[in-house]
Amino acid sequence: MKQKILVIDDESEIGLLLSIVASRNGYEAKYSLDLASGAKLLKDYEPDILFLDINLPDGNGLDCIRHFKEQNSNLKIIMISAIDTLVNKQKAIKEGANEFMAKPFDIKQLNTILHKYKNGTY
């Protein structure tokens, strides 16, 4: 059974890019453009990995990390943001995120992260 990835990012191009790279790495992937529909997908789709943007039209992804982890304690959360600050990185990790990736993405870094979490081999 393929591991599942969910991307919550307000840029459809990012959701599509991450979905394509994930599927090329053997994952099943879906994406959402806001927190509300992303939270519903998180519950219904039950992903193994969540790529979560910080600045979304209906909220801040950093504020949702703990709640999402409470829903699924095995969920791996990779925060993604164009605002690559030490404060954001520290808050993301403090709240329970596993990784932080700055936009624009380095595909090699993305492939490394996907390989790291493949089938729980982290």
Secondary structure, DSSP 8 states (H G I E B T S, - for coil): ---EEEEE-S-HHHHHHHHHHHHHTT-EEEEESSHHHHHHHHHHH--SEEEEESEETTEEGGGGHHHHHHH-TT-EEEEEES---HHHHHHHHHHT-SEEEESS--HHHHHHHHHHHGGG--
